[in-house]
Each structure stands twice: as structure tokens, then as C-alpha cells.
Amino acid sequence: MKGNKGEWSELYTFFKLLGDGKLFSADENLKKTKSFVELKSIIRRDNEQDLNFRINNQTINIIDFKNNQIISSFNVVDAKKIADDLAKEIKKGKISIPKQLIDSIQKHSINKVTNKSQGKGDINLVIYDPIHGITSSQEFSIKSFLGSTPTLFNANKTTNITYKITDKNNNPVSKVDLTTVNSIGNPHKYIKRISKISELGYDINFHSYDDDTFKLNLQVIDSDLPQIIAHIVKDKFVSSKIKFTDIISKINEENPMNYDLSQGHKFYEYRLVNFLVEAALGMTSKTVWSGKYDIVGGIIIVKPDTEVLCYHVIDFNKFKTYLKNSSKLDNPSGSKMGYGEVYFDEHSKESFIKLNFQIKA
């Protein structure tokens, strides 16, 4: 059984929920509320076998979907102990799960760390809502703080954004200045390079997205979003503002899209928070985004203290506020993503620089 921190955290969540039998909702500040749903079972695929881990009082029955027969059973106390032991190992840092713990997990028909279900969520729960009296099967995404801050939106080469560099006469960067900028190394070399470009008298303006799928995905959310994202990504390297609360305040003051803000409309906040929501619920840069959410239930958060809470889709406003308050822009690896160097395009006779980003939450 092998996996990274995030994958082992998913397995921790699996046993934690089986042990607790309830999933509590979180408020806007990721604090536990009195609202909860009861867990009836967890559906999981392992080694090409579909299993239903059904809770019956203090017993968890493992049921084969094909014939609805009970394969084996174990006690809720066992689930709690495995969850506690997993949490201790994950929080140590480097993942090295003891053989004794792996043996305990495998006794319960689990041989893979990750859940190979048919859906795209991290976990498939059958839950009962005591307020509305409804039982439903819903998939949830899991974001864990046990290992490290989870990534809300992943970077890759398709998330590179290209900016054109020109002087006041619309000329490209000179060879001397290009060498000067690119020779700047760590620490904080990308921030220093952007600063040096401006210091040398050049302007940096959004030019294009390297990948059309990513650009069009942003336009599905809002037609102005590509320009807005490009603005805040560049500004991150200028102002070093990374918290979305600060980013929203700053872009609202600058108003680069020249919106009419006289009536108090929150154009930038609305668009940027919607982007965070879409990213959390399934949008990536590589796949055409239809607006159909893969995660129909919501997001499960594993807190640093091992507490497991949920933002259900019905708690949309709380979820949006949490994302706005917790999300931060982050730098992916420049060498892996291929950004951060000034270059001259021989075809167009123009100079450019690519910048990239990811979002932690």
C-alpha cells in the first residue's frame, strides 16, 4: 500500500467517518456547527471489487455489491483506532506506515490507499439528512491539512500566462537588458525579475494564455475572467499580495476593467470567488469545463487537529466565504512549468515573459 500524504489522508477520512458515524458542517471560519448528516455507509472500489461499508449500530458490515452478501464485519472501535493511528503517522511528515497498521487496514478488505470508484470524487457516502428526512448517495472531495496546505487549483504548463514587454516606444527588451533580467537568481528571483523589468523602463502587459482550453474554461465562468486572472497573477509578483481577501481589495481599488463601481457592485469579488468555487468543484485547466460539478455533495476538510468537517453544496454561501478567506496565490516550480524568463520571439520580433500560479486553500 503506497500513497502520498493527501491519499493517506483520504483513507484516514474513510475510517474516521466510519468511526464517528456523523459528518458535521463547518461555518465560514472552518468551525464546527451543530448541523450534521448521519453516515449510513461508504461505497468503495478496491481491487476491481465494489464494496459497501454499511454501519449497523456499533458494527460495520462489508457487503459485496454483486450479491449483497456480507463478506466480513468489524467494530466501530476498530475504525476509530485505525483512524487515530493513521493521523499520527501522517502528521509525522515523511510517510512510512508501519506494517502492523497496514495489516490492520488490509484485514478489512482494503488493499489500495486510493478509492478507485466510478465517480470523480474522493469518497462516496450514503448519508441521511435528519432535518429533511432524506437519504442519498453523494460524492465528496477531500482537502486535508494533515500533511500540508491542500492545493485548490493545480498548476501545470497549460496555466502559463504570457505577457508582452515593451518600452515607451513599443520596442522589445534589448539584448543587454534581457541578459540582465534573466541573470537574477534566488531568493525570490521572479519577484526581483519583474521589479527589474519595470526599473529598466519597460511595461508588462497581458498578451495571451498558452492554452486555449484553460482560457475558454475561464470565459465559461465569466468573459472577463481571463483578463482578471492575468492581472492578479502579474500583480502577485509586483505587490507580493497572495491572500484573496487582499487581492480582491486591491483590484477593486485599481479597477483595471473599468467597471462602474459607483453603486457598490462587487464585480471582482464575484468573479474571483466563482473561479475558486468552480476550481474546488472540479474545474481544471486541461479538460473542457461544462459547468457540471463532479463533486455533487461538497467538500470535506480534514483540519490540522484531525477534525473532519464538511461544506455541503447547500451551504454554498458559507463555502464561498471560506474559500475567499482561506485561498492564497502560490508559486509553482518555474523550472518545471517553464516560466519566469524573458525571451525574444524571432518571428514577431517581440519580447515576452511567462508567469504561472497555483492556489492553496
Protein Blocks (a to p, Z undefined) as FASTA:
>chain_A
ZZdfklmmmmmmmmmmmmnopacdddfkopacfbdcddfbdcddeehiacddddehjacc
dddfklopafbdcdfklmmmmmmmmmmmmmnopacddfklmmmmmmnopabfbdcdfblb
fbdcddddfknopacddddddddfklmccdfbdcdfklpccdddddfkopacdfklmmmm
mmpccehklmmmmmmmmmnopacddfbdfblklmmmmmmmpmklmmmmmmmmmmmmmnop
abfklmmmmmmmnomnopafknopafklmmmmmmmmmmmnopafkbccehiafblnbccd
ddfkopacdddfklmmmmmmmmmmmgccddddfklnopaiacddfklopacddddddddZ
Z
